Amino acid sequence: MISLILGLIFIAFTVFASLPNGLNWGVEIITFLKGCAPVLTAIVGLIAVFIGIADIKDKQEAKKEEEAALKSSEDK
């Protein structure tokens, strides 16, 4: 419950800070987002590659286990 209230407070502050009548940080926020976008997309891309590699390894492992189970059931 505390995290929900804290999240709403942070969202309200962000909206207030970016409004012209508030702290008027809109230009600085846009500049920050423009600067961090390439770095953020690179990090997200790396995470996606790692997840893809792990998924391929998991599929190969599952296929090996399935073949081993099929072979052991045929031996019985």
PDB file with SEQRES, HELIX, SHEET and CRYST1 records, atoms N, CA, C and O in Angstrom:
SEQRES   1 A   76  MET ILE SER LEU ILE LEU GLY LEU ILE PHE ILE ALA PHE          
SEQRES   2 A   76  THR VAL PHE ALA SER LEU PRO ASN GLY LEU ASN TRP GLY          
SEQRES   3 A   76  VAL GLU ILE ILE THR PHE LEU LYS GLY CYS ALA PRO VAL          
SEQRES   4 A   76  LEU THR ALA ILE VAL GLY LEU ILE ALA VAL PHE ILE GLY          
SEQRES   5 A   76  ILE ALA ASP ILE LYS ASP LYS GLN GLU ALA LYS LYS GLU          
SEQRES   6 A   76  GLU GLU ALA ALA LEU LYS SER SER GLU ASP LYS                  
HELIX    1 AA1 ILE A    2  SER A   18  1                                  17    
HELIX    2 AA2 GLY A   26  ASP A   75  1                                  50    
CRYST1    1.000    1.000    1.000  90.00  90.00  90.00 P 1           1          
ATOM      1  N   MET A   1       0.822  -1.190   0.000  1.00  0.00           N  
ATOM      2  CA  MET A   1       0.000   0.000   0.000  1.00  0.00           C  
ATOM      3  C   MET A   1       0.871   1.260   0.000  1.00  0.00           C  
ATOM      4  O   MET A   1       0.558   2.247  -0.666  1.00  0.00           O  
ATOM      5  N   ILE A   2       1.953   1.207   0.747  1.00  0.00           N  
ATOM      6  CA  ILE A   2       2.846   2.364   0.810  1.00  0.00           C  
ATOM      7  C   ILE A   2       3.478   2.614  -0.554  1.00  0.00           C  
ATOM      8  O   ILE A   2       3.617   3.760  -0.980  1.00  0.00           O  
ATOM      9  N   SER A   3       3.860   1.533  -1.238  1.00  0.00           N  
ATOM     10  CA  SER A   3       4.488   1.708  -2.552  1.00  0.00           C  
ATOM     11  C   SER A   3       3.502   2.291  -3.559  1.00  0.00           C  
ATOM     12  O   SER A   3       3.900   3.057  -4.437  1.00  0.00           O  
ATOM     13  N   LEU A   4       2.226   1.942  -3.445  1.00  0.00           N  
ATOM     14  CA  LEU A   4       1.214   2.505  -4.339  1.00  0.00           C  
ATOM     15  C   LEU A   4       1.067   4.007  -4.103  1.00  0.00           C  
ATOM     16  O   LEU A   4       1.031   4.790  -5.053  1.00  0.00           O  
ATOM     17  N   ILE A   5       0.986   4.399  -2.854  1.00  0.00           N  
ATOM     18  CA  ILE A   5       0.863   5.824  -2.520  1.00  0.00           C  
ATOM     19  C   ILE A   5       2.116   6.583  -2.957  1.00  0.00           C  
ATOM     20  O   ILE A   5       2.025   7.671  -3.526  1.00  0.00           O  
ATOM     21  N   LEU A   6       3.275   6.005  -2.690  1.00  0.00           N  
ATOM     22  CA  LEU A   6       4.527   6.645  -3.082  1.00  0.00           C  
ATOM     23  C   LEU A   6       4.615   6.783  -4.603  1.00  0.00           C  
ATOM     24  O   LEU A   6       5.071   7.811  -5.104  1.00  0.00           O  
ATOM     25  N   GLY A   7       4.188   5.770  -5.332  1.00  0.00           N  
ATOM     26  CA  GLY A   7       4.183   5.837  -6.793  1.00  0.00           C  
ATOM     27  C   GLY A   7       3.278   6.944  -7.305  1.00  0.00           C  
ATOM     28  O   GLY A   7       3.644   7.670  -8.230  1.00  0.00           O  
ATOM     29  N   LEU A   8       2.099   7.077  -6.710  1.00  0.00           N  
ATOM     30  CA  LEU A   8       1.180   8.148  -7.116  1.00  0.00           C  
ATOM     31  C   LEU A   8       1.765   9.527  -6.806  1.00  0.00           C  
ATOM     32  O   LEU A   8       1.595  10.465  -7.586  1.00  0.00           O  
ATOM     33  N   ILE A   9       2.447   9.650  -5.681  1.00  0.00           N  
ATOM     34  CA  ILE A   9       3.087  10.926  -5.335  1.00  0.00           C  
ATOM     35  C   ILE A   9       4.177  11.269  -6.349  1.00  0.00           C  
ATOM     36  O   ILE A   9       4.280  12.415  -6.787  1.00  0.00           O  
ATOM     37  N   PHE A  10       4.992  10.276  -6.724  1.00  0.00           N  
ATOM     38  CA  PHE A  10       6.049  10.519  -7.710  1.00  0.00           C  
ATOM     39  C   PHE A  10       5.474  10.898  -9.072  1.00  0.00           C  
ATOM     40  O   PHE A  10       6.010  11.777  -9.747  1.00  0.00           O  
ATOM     41  N   ILE A  11       4.396  10.246  -9.477  1.00  0.00           N  
ATOM     42  CA  ILE A  11       3.762  10.587 -10.756  1.00  0.00           C  
ATOM     43  C   ILE A  11       3.215  12.010 -10.707  1.00  0.00           C  
ATOM     44  O   ILE A  11       3.382  12.776 -11.656  1.00  0.00           O  
ATOM     45  N   ALA A  12       2.561  12.364  -9.600  1.00  0.00           N  
ATOM     46  CA  ALA A  12       2.023  13.719  -9.464  1.00  0.00           C  
ATOM     47  C   ALA A  12       3.146  14.755  -9.495  1.00  0.00           C  
ATOM     48  O   ALA A  12       2.999  15.808 -10.117  1.00  0.00           O  
ATOM     49  N   PHE A  13       4.264  14.466  -8.830  1.00  0.00           N  
ATOM     50  CA  PHE A  13       5.392  15.399  -8.853  1.00  0.00           C  
ATOM     51  C   PHE A  13       5.950  15.544 -10.261  1.00  0.00           C  
ATOM     52  O   PHE A  13       6.293  16.649 -10.681  1.00  0.00           O  
ATOM     53  N   THR A  14       6.044  14.444 -10.990  1.00  0.00           N  
ATOM     54  CA  THR A  14       6.568  14.499 -12.355  1.00  0.00           C  
ATOM     55  C   THR A  14       5.685  15.364 -13.244  1.00  0.00           C  
ATOM     56  O   THR A  14       6.181  16.177 -14.023  1.00  0.00           O  
ATOM     57  N   VAL A  15       4.381  15.184 -13.122  1.00  0.00           N  
ATOM     58  CA  VAL A  15       3.461  16.008 -13.917  1.00  0.00           C  
ATOM     59  C   VAL A  15       3.590  17.470 -13.509  1.00  0.00           C  
ATOM     60  O   VAL A  15       3.659  18.348 -14.369  1.00  0.00           O  
ATOM     61  N   PHE A  16       3.625  17.743 -12.205  1.00  0.00           N  
ATOM     62  CA  PHE A  16       3.760  19.116 -11.722  1.00  0.00           C  
ATOM     63  C   PHE A  16       5.070  19.749 -12.192  1.00  0.00           C  
ATOM     64  O   PHE A  16       5.091  20.916 -12.583  1.00  0.00           O  
ATOM     65  N   ALA A  17       6.157  18.984 -12.154  1.00  0.00           N  
ATOM     66  CA  ALA A  17       7.465  19.522 -12.527  1.00  0.00           C  
ATOM     67  C   ALA A  17       7.544  19.845 -14.011  1.00  0.00           C  
ATOM     68  O   ALA A  17       8.268  20.760 -14.405  1.00  0.00           O  
ATOM     69  N   SER A  18       6.820  19.116 -14.829  1.00  0.00           N  
ATOM     70  CA  SER A  18       6.920  19.345 -16.270  1.00  0.00           C  
ATOM     71  C   SER A  18       5.935  20.393 -16.782  1.00  0.00           C  
ATOM     72  O   SER A  18       6.061  20.842 -17.922  1.00  0.00           O  
ATOM     73  N   LEU A  19       4.975  20.786 -15.983  1.00  0.00           N  
ATOM     74  CA  LEU A  19       4.014  21.802 -16.415  1.00  0.00           C  
ATOM     75  C   LEU A  19       4.645  23.195 -16.411  1.00  0.00           C  
ATOM     76  O   LEU A  19       5.503  23.485 -15.576  1.00  0.00           O  
ATOM     77  N   PRO A  20       4.225  24.056 -17.337  1.00  0.00           N  
ATOM     78  CA  PRO A  20       4.768  25.425 -17.373  1.00  0.00           C  
ATOM     79  C   PRO A  20       4.465  26.221 -16.101  1.00  0.00           C  
ATOM     80  O   PRO A  20       5.273  27.054 -15.690  1.00  0.00           O  
ATOM     81  N   ASN A  21       3.324  25.977 -15.480  1.00  0.00           N  
ATOM     82  CA  ASN A  21       2.977  26.704 -14.256  1.00  0.00           C  
ATOM     83  C   ASN A  21       3.643  26.107 -13.021  1.00  0.00           C  
ATOM     84  O   ASN A  21       3.680  26.743 -11.968  1.00  0.00           O  
ATOM     85  N   GLY A  22       4.161  24.910 -13.141  1.00  0.00           N  
ATOM     86  CA  GLY A  22       4.826  24.256 -12.005  1.00  0.00           C  
ATOM     87  C   GLY A  22       6.285  24.652 -11.956  1.00  0.00           C  
ATOM     88  O   GLY A  22       6.613  25.835 -11.860  1.00  0.00           O  
ATOM     89  N   LEU A  23       7.161  23.665 -12.022  1.00  0.00           N  
ATOM     90  CA  LEU A  23       8.598  23.937 -11.985  1.00  0.00           C  
ATOM     91  C   LEU A  23       9.170  24.230 -13.364  1.00  0.00           C  
ATOM     92  O   LEU A  23      10.320  24.652 -13.485  1.00  0.00           O  
ATOM     93  N   ASN A  24       8.377  24.008 -14.396  1.00  0.00           N  
ATOM     94  CA  ASN A  24       8.763  24.294 -15.782  1.00  0.00           C  
ATOM     95  C   ASN A  24      10.042  23.539 -16.181  1.00  0.00           C  
ATOM     96  O   ASN A  24      10.955  24.113 -16.775  1.00  0.00           O  
ATOM     97  N   TRP A  25      10.087  22.248 -15.844  1.00  0.00           N  
ATOM     98  CA  TRP A  25      11.231  21.416 -16.191  1.00  0.00           C  
ATOM     99  C   TRP A  25      11.011  20.660 -17.493  1.00  0.00           C  
ATOM    100  O   TRP A  25      11.779  19.752 -17.811  1.00  0.00           O  
ATOM    101  N   GLY A  26       9.996  21.010 -18.243  1.00  0.00           N  
ATOM    102  CA  GLY A  26       9.651  20.272 -19.459  1.00  0.00           C  
ATOM    103  C   GLY A  26      10.795  20.148 -20.445  1.00  0.00           C  
ATOM    104  O   GLY A  26      11.037  19.066 -20.981  1.00  0.00           O  
ATOM    105  N   VAL A  27      11.502  21.242 -20.690  1.00  0.00           N  
ATOM    106  CA  VAL A  27      12.614  21.231 -21.650  1.00  0.00           C  
ATOM    107  C   VAL A  27      13.744  20.329 -21.150  1.00  0.00           C  
ATOM    108  O   VAL A  27      14.324  19.567 -21.924  1.00  0.00           O  
ATOM    109  N   GLU A  28      14.052  20.419 -19.863  1.00  0.00           N  
ATOM    110  CA  GLU A  28      15.115  19.577 -19.302  1.00  0.00           C  
ATOM    111  C   GLU A  28      14.734  18.097 -19.334  1.00  0.00           C  
ATOM    112  O   GLU A  28      15.585  17.239 -19.566  1.00  0.00           O  
ATOM    113  N   ILE A  29      13.460  17.805 -19.103  1.00  0.00           N  
ATOM    114  CA  ILE A  29      12.996  16.412 -19.151  1.00  0.00           C  
ATOM    115  C   ILE A  29      13.151  15.855 -20.557  1.00  0.00           C  
ATOM    116  O   ILE A  29      13.625  14.732 -20.730  1.00  0.00           O  
ATOM    117  N   ILE A  30      12.757  16.625 -21.561  1.00  0.00           N  
ATOM    118  CA  ILE A  30      12.885  16.178 -22.953  1.00  0.00           C  
ATOM    119  C   ILE A  30      14.354  15.992 -23.318  1.00  0.00           C  
ATOM    120  O   ILE A  30      14.707  15.022 -23.989  1.00  0.00           O  
ATOM    121  N   THR A  31      15.209  16.910 -22.883  1.00  0.00           N  
ATOM    122  CA  THR A  31      16.647  16.783 -23.156  1.00  0.00           C  
ATOM    123  C   THR A  31      17.211  15.512 -22.519  1.00  0.00           C  
ATOM    124  O   THR A  31      17.995  14.796 -23.142  1.00  0.00           O  
ATOM    125  N   PHE A  32      16.814  15.241 -21.294  1.00  0.00           N  
ATOM    126  CA  PHE A  32      17.261  14.022 -20.609  1.00  0.00           C  
ATOM    127  C   PHE A  32      16.787  12.777 -21.347  1.00  0.00           C  
ATOM    128  O   PHE A  32      17.558  11.838 -21.546  1.00  0.00           O  
ATOM    129  N   LEU A  33      15.523  12.767 -21.754  1.00  0.00           N  
ATOM    130  CA  LEU A  33      14.990  11.598 -22.465  1.00  0.00           C  
ATOM    131  C   LEU A  33      15.694  11.387 -23.800  1.00  0.00           C  
ATOM    132  O   LEU A  33      15.945  10.251 -24.202  1.00  0.00           O  
ATOM    133  N   LYS A  34      16.012  12.486 -24.490  1.00  0.00           N  
ATOM    134  CA  LYS A  34      16.750  12.364 -25.752  1.00  0.00           C  
ATOM    135  C   LYS A  34      18.142  11.794 -25.511  1.00  0.00           C  
ATOM    136  O   LYS A  34      18.638  11.009 -26.320  1.00  0.00           O  
ATOM    137  N   GLY A  35      18.768  12.174 -24.425  1.00  0.00           N  
ATOM    138  CA  GLY A  35      20.117  11.704 -24.130  1.00  0.00           C  
ATOM    139  C   GLY A  35      20.166  10.266 -23.651  1.00  0.00           C  
ATOM    140  O   GLY A  35      21.107   9.538 -23.965  1.00  0.00           O  
ATOM    141  N   CYS A  36      19.163   9.851 -22.894  1.00  0.00           N  
ATOM    142  CA  CYS A  36      19.219   8.502 -22.334  1.00  0.00           C  
ATOM    143  C   CYS A  36      18.582   7.459 -23.249  1.00  0.00           C  
ATOM    144  O   CYS A  36      18.755   6.263 -23.015  1.00  0.00           O  
ATOM    145  N   ALA A  37      17.857   7.870 -24.275  1.00  0.00           N  
ATOM    146  CA  ALA A  37      17.179   6.916 -25.157  1.00  0.00           C  
ATOM    147  C   ALA A  37      18.143   5.952 -25.845  1.00  0.00           C  
ATOM    148  O   ALA A  37      17.874   4.751 -25.841  1.00  0.00           O  
ATOM    149  N   PRO A  38      19.256   6.407 -26.439  1.00  0.00           N  
ATOM    150  CA  PRO A  38      20.165   5.441 -27.076  1.00  0.00           C  
ATOM    151  C   PRO A  38      20.780   4.450 -26.088  1.00  0.00           C  
ATOM    152  O   PRO A  38      20.920   3.267 -26.394  1.00  0.00           O  
ATOM    153  N   VAL A  39      21.140   4.933 -24.917  1.00  0.00           N  
ATOM    154  CA  VAL A  39      21.722   4.044 -23.911  1.00  0.00           C  
ATOM    155  C   VAL A  39      20.680   3.036 -23.429  1.00  0.00           C  
ATOM    156  O   VAL A  39      20.972   1.849 -23.283  1.00  0.00           O  
ATOM    157  N   LEU A  40      19.477   3.517 -23.188  1.00  0.00           N  
ATOM    158  CA  LEU A  40      18.402   2.642 -22.729  1.00  0.00           C  
ATOM    159  C   LEU A  40      18.058   1.582 -23.769  1.00  0.00           C  
ATOM    160  O   LEU A  40      17.856   0.418 -23.423  1.00  0.00           O  
ATOM    161  N   THR A  41      17.990   1.973 -25.042  1.00  0.00           N  
ATOM    162  CA  THR A  41      17.678   0.988 -26.079  1.00  0.00           C  
ATOM    163  C   THR A  41      18.807  -0.024 -26.245  1.00  0.00           C  
ATOM    164  O   THR A  41      18.546  -1.187 -26.552  1.00  0.00           O  
ATOM    165  N   ALA A  42      20.050   0.395 -26.047  1.00  0.00           N  
ATOM    166  CA  ALA A  42      21.169  -0.550 -26.111  1.00  0.00           C  
ATOM    167  C   ALA A  42      21.077  -1.570 -24.979  1.00  0.00           C  
ATOM    168  O   ALA A  42      21.309  -2.759 -25.197  1.00  0.00           O  
ATOM    169  N   ILE A  43      20.747  -1.123 -23.793  1.00  0.00           N  
ATOM    170  CA  ILE A  43      20.615  -2.035 -22.654  1.00  0.00           C  
ATOM    171  C   ILE A  43      19.451  -2.997 -22.867  1.00  0.00           C  
ATOM    172  O   ILE A  43      19.578  -4.195 -22.616  1.00  0.00           O  
ATOM    173  N   VAL A  44      18.323  -2.477 -23.327  1.00  0.00           N  
ATOM    174  CA  VAL A  44      17.168  -3.340 -23.596  1.00  0.00           C  
ATOM    175  C   VAL A  44      17.500  -4.340 -24.695  1.00  0.00           C  
ATOM    176  O   VAL A  44      17.085  -5.497 -24.621  1.00  0.00           O  
ATOM    177  N   GLY A  45      18.236  -3.915 -25.706  1.00  0.00           N  
ATOM    178  CA  GLY A  45      18.648  -4.824 -26.775  1.00  0.00           C  
ATOM    179  C   GLY A  45      19.546  -5.935 -26.269  1.00  0.00           C  
ATOM    180  O   GLY A  45      19.379  -7.092 -26.654  1.00  0.00           O  
ATOM    181  N   LEU A  46      20.502  -5.597 -25.405  1.00  0.00           N  
ATOM    182  CA  LEU A  46      21.373  -6.620 -24.816  1.00  0.00           C  
ATOM    183  C   LEU A  46      20.578  -7.619 -23.985  1.00  0.00           C  
ATOM    184  O   LEU A  46      20.821  -8.824 -24.052  1.00  0.00           O  
ATOM    185  N   ILE A  47      19.643  -7.122 -23.213  1.00  0.00           N  
ATOM    186  CA  ILE A  47      18.805  -8.013 -22.408  1.00  0.00           C  
ATOM    187  C   ILE A  47      17.998  -8.936 -23.312  1.00  0.00           C  
ATOM    188  O   ILE A  47      17.863 -10.124 -23.020  1.00  0.00           O  
ATOM    189  N   ALA A  48      17.460  -8.402 -24.410  1.00  0.00           N  
ATOM    190  CA  ALA A  48      16.693  -9.224 -25.347  1.00  0.00           C  
ATOM    191  C   ALA A  48      17.560 -10.301 -25.981  1.00  0.00           C  
ATOM    192  O   ALA A  48      17.107 -11.432 -26.161  1.00  0.00           O  
ATOM    193  N   VAL A  49      18.801  -9.967 -26.321  1.00  0.00           N  
ATOM    194  CA  VAL A  49      19.716 -10.962 -26.892  1.00  0.00           C  
ATOM    195  C   VAL A  49      20.001 -12.061 -25.873  1.00  0.00           C  
ATOM    196  O   VAL A  49      19.973 -13.243 -26.213  1.00  0.00           O  
ATOM    197  N   PHE A  50      20.275 -11.680 -24.628  1.00  0.00           N  
ATOM    198  CA  PHE A  50      20.543 -12.682 -23.588  1.00  0.00           C  
ATOM    199  C   PHE A  50      19.333 -13.581 -23.356  1.00  0.00           C  
ATOM    200  O   PHE A  50      19.486 -14.788 -23.170  1.00  0.00           O  
ATOM    201  N   ILE A  51      18.140 -13.007 -23.367  1.00  0.00           N  
ATOM    202  CA  ILE A  51      16.928 -13.806 -23.199  1.00  0.00           C  
ATOM    203  C   ILE A  51      16.749 -14.751 -24.377  1.00  0.00           C  
ATOM    204  O   ILE A  51      16.367 -15.906 -24.190  1.00  0.00           O  
ATOM    205  N   GLY A  52      17.021 -14.277 -25.584  1.00  0.00           N  
ATOM    206  CA  GLY A  52      16.917 -15.128 -26.767  1.00  0.00           C  
ATOM    207  C   GLY A  52      17.887 -16.289 -26.728  1.00  0.00           C  
ATOM    208  O   GLY A  52      17.524 -17.414 -27.072  1.00  0.00           O  
ATOM    209  N   ILE A  53      19.119 -16.030 -26.312  1.00  0.00           N  
ATOM    210  CA  ILE A  53      20.122 -17.099 -26.204  1.00  0.00           C  
ATOM    211  C   ILE A  53      19.691 -18.117 -25.152  1.00  0.00           C  
ATOM    212  O   ILE A  53      19.800 -19.323 -25.374  1.00  0.00           O  
ATOM    213  N   ALA A  54      19.205 -17.640 -24.013  1.00  0.00           N  
ATOM    214  CA  ALA A  54      18.749 -18.547 -22.959  1.00  0.00           C  
ATOM    215  C   ALA A  54      17.566 -19.380 -23.434  1.00  0.00           C  
ATOM    216  O   ALA A  54      17.463 -20.558 -23.093  1.00  0.00           O  
ATOM    217  N   ASP A  55      16.672 -18.782 -24.217  1.00  0.00           N  
ATOM    218  CA  ASP A  55      15.518 -19.505 -24.744  1.00  0.00           C  
ATOM    219  C   ASP A  55      15.953 -20.607 -25.703  1.00  0.00           C  
ATOM    220  O   ASP A  55      15.415 -21.714 -25.661  1.00  0.00           O  
ATOM    221  N   ILE A  56      16.912 -20.314 -26.557  1.00  0.00           N  
ATOM    222  CA  ILE A  56      17.425 -21.327 -27.492  1.00  0.00           C  
ATOM    223  C   ILE A  56      18.060 -22.480 -26.719  1.00  0.00           C  
ATOM    224  O   ILE A  56      17.837 -23.645 -27.047  1.00  0.00           O  
ATOM    225  N   LYS A  57      18.845 -22.162 -25.702  1.00  0.00           N  
ATOM    226  CA  LYS A  57      19.476 -23.207 -24.888  1.00  0.00           C  
ATOM    227  C   LYS A  57      18.422 -24.050 -24.171  1.00  0.00           C  
ATOM    228  O   LYS A  57      18.554 -25.272 -24.089  1.00  0.00           O  
ATOM    229  N   ASP A  58      17.376 -23.401 -23.651  1.00  0.00           N  
ATOM    230  CA  ASP A  58      16.311 -24.138 -22.973  1.00  0.00           C  
ATOM    231  C   ASP A  58      15.582 -25.074 -23.929  1.00  0.00           C  
ATOM    232  O   ASP A  58      15.254 -26.203 -23.564  1.00  0.00           O  
ATOM    233  N   LYS A  59      15.328 -24.611 -25.149  1.00  0.00           N  
ATOM    234  CA  LYS A  59      14.651 -25.460 -26.133  1.00  0.00           C  
ATOM    235  C   LYS A  59      15.512 -26.661 -26.500  1.00  0.00           C  
ATOM    236  O   LYS A  59      14.997 -27.769 -26.649  1.00  0.00           O  
ATOM    237  N   GLN A  60      16.820 -26.451 -26.648  1.00  0.00           N  
ATOM    238  CA  GLN A  60      17.717 -27.563 -26.954  1.00  0.00           C  
ATOM    239  C   GLN A  60      17.750 -28.557 -25.798  1.00  0.00           C  
ATOM    240  O   GLN A  60      17.740 -29.767 -26.021  1.00  0.00           O  
ATOM    241  N   GLU A  61      17.789 -28.061 -24.584  1.00  0.00           N  
ATOM    242  CA  GLU A  61      17.797 -28.928 -23.404  1.00  0.00           C  
ATOM    243  C   GLU A  61      16.495 -29.722 -23.305  1.00  0.00           C  
ATOM    244  O   GLU A  61      16.516 -30.913 -22.996  1.00  0.00           O  
ATOM    245  N   ALA A  62      15.365 -29.065 -23.565  1.00  0.00           N  
ATOM    246  CA  ALA A  62      14.076 -29.754 -23.514  1.00  0.00           C  
ATOM    247  C   ALA A  62      13.998 -30.830 -24.588  1.00  0.00           C  
ATOM    248  O   ALA A  62      13.453 -31.907 -24.348  1.00  0.00           O  
ATOM    249  N   LYS A  63      14.538 -30.548 -25.765  1.00  0.00           N  
ATOM    250  CA  LYS A  63      14.529 -31.532 -26.844  1.00  0.00           C  
ATOM    251  C   LYS A  63      15.370 -32.748 -26.465  1.00  0.00           C  
ATOM    252  O   LYS A  63      14.969 -33.883 -26.723  1.00  0.00           O  
ATOM    253  N   LYS A  64      16.543 -32.519 -25.850  1.00  0.00           N  
ATOM    254  CA  LYS A  64      17.395 -33.627 -25.411  1.00  0.00           C  
ATOM    255  C   LYS A  64      16.687 -34.464 -24.350  1.00  0.00           C  
ATOM    256  O   LYS A  64      16.741 -35.693 -24.391  1.00  0.00           O  
ATOM    257  N   GLU A  65      16.025 -33.807 -23.402  1.00  0.00           N  
ATOM    258  CA  GLU A  65      15.308 -34.529 -22.359  1.00  0.00           C  
ATOM    259  C   GLU A  65      14.149 -35.329 -22.941  1.00  0.00           C  
ATOM    260  O   GLU A  65      13.889 -36.454 -22.514  1.00  0.00           O  
ATOM    261  N   GLU A  66      13.455 -34.749 -23.916  1.00  0.00           N  
ATOM    262  CA  GLU A  66      12.343 -35.445 -24.558  1.00  0.00           C  
ATOM    263  C   GLU A  66      12.841 -36.679 -25.301  1.00  0.00           C  
ATOM    264  O   GLU A  66      12.220 -37.740 -25.231  1.00  0.00           O  
ATOM    265  N   GLU A  67      13.957 -36.544 -26.011  1.00  0.00           N  
ATOM    266  CA  GLU A  67      14.525 -37.685 -26.725  1.00  0.00           C  
ATOM    267  C   GLU A  67      14.992 -38.760 -25.750  1.00  0.00           C  
ATOM    268  O   GLU A  67      14.827 -39.950 -26.016  1.00  0.00           O  
ATOM    269  N   ALA A  68      15.571 -38.351 -24.626  1.00  0.00           N  
ATOM    270  CA  ALA A  68      16.016 -39.318 -23.621  1.00  0.00           C  
ATOM    271  C   ALA A  68      14.826 -40.036 -22.998  1.00  0.00           C  
ATOM    272  O   ALA A  68      14.891 -41.241 -22.757  1.00  0.00           O  
ATOM    273  N   ALA A  69      13.746 -39.317 -22.736  1.00  0.00           N  
ATOM    274  CA  ALA A  69      12.551 -39.938 -22.171  1.00  0.00           C  
ATOM    275  C   ALA A  69      11.922 -40.901 -23.167  1.00  0.00           C  
ATOM    276  O   ALA A  69      11.454 -41.973 -22.783  1.00  0.00           O  
ATOM    277  N   LEU A  70      11.907 -40.531 -24.440  1.00  0.00           N  
ATOM    278  CA  LEU A  70      11.352 -41.395 -25.476  1.00  0.00           C  
ATOM    279  C   LEU A  70      12.194 -42.653 -25.620  1.00  0.00           C  
ATOM    280  O   LEU A  70      11.658 -43.749 -25.779  1.00  0.00           O  
ATOM    281  N   LYS A  71      13.496 -42.499 -25.566  1.00  0.00           N  
ATOM    282  CA  LYS A  71      14.401 -43.643 -25.686  1.00  0.00           C  
ATOM    283  C   LYS A  71      14.251 -44.582 -24.492  1.00  0.00           C  
ATOM    284  O   LYS A  71      14.247 -45.802 -24.660  1.00  0.00           O  
ATOM    285  N   SER A  72      14.127 -44.024 -23.292  1.00  0.00           N  
ATOM    286  CA  SER A  72      13.986 -44.869 -22.104  1.00  0.00           C  
ATOM    287  C   SER A  72      12.639 -45.576 -22.079  1.00  0.00           C  
ATOM    288  O   SER A  72      12.540 -46.691 -21.566  1.00  0.00           O  
ATOM    289  N   SER A  73      11.598 -44.947 -22.627  1.00  0.00           N  
ATOM    290  CA  SER A  73      10.293 -45.613 -22.676  1.00  0.00           C  
ATOM    291  C   SER A  73      10.280 -46.718 -23.724  1.00  0.00           C  
ATOM    292  O   SER A  73       9.554 -47.701 -23.576  1.00  0.00           O  
ATOM    293  N   GLU A  74      11.071 -46.571 -24.777  1.00  0.00           N  
ATOM    294  CA  GLU A  74      11.164 -47.620 -25.790  1.00  0.00           C  
ATOM    295  C   GLU A  74      11.947 -48.816 -25.269  1.00  0.00           C  
ATOM    296  O   GLU A  74      11.689 -49.949 -25.673  1.00  0.00           O  
ATOM    297  N   ASP A  75      12.903 -48.573 -24.372  1.00  0.00           N  
ATOM    298  CA  ASP A  75      13.722 -49.648 -23.828  1.00  0.00           C  
ATOM    299  C   ASP A  75      12.927 -50.545 -22.889  1.00  0.00           C  
ATOM    300  O   ASP A  75      13.299 -51.701 -22.690  1.00  0.00           O  
ATOM    301  N   LYS A  76      11.868 -50.054 -22.322  1.00  0.00           N  
ATOM    302  CA  LYS A  76      11.078 -50.841 -21.359  1.00  0.00           C  
ATOM    303  C   LYS A  76      10.202 -51.788 -22.038  1.00  0.00           C  
ATOM    304  O   LYS A  76       9.468 -52.530 -21.384  1.00  0.00           O  
TER     305      LYS A  76                                                      
END                                                                             
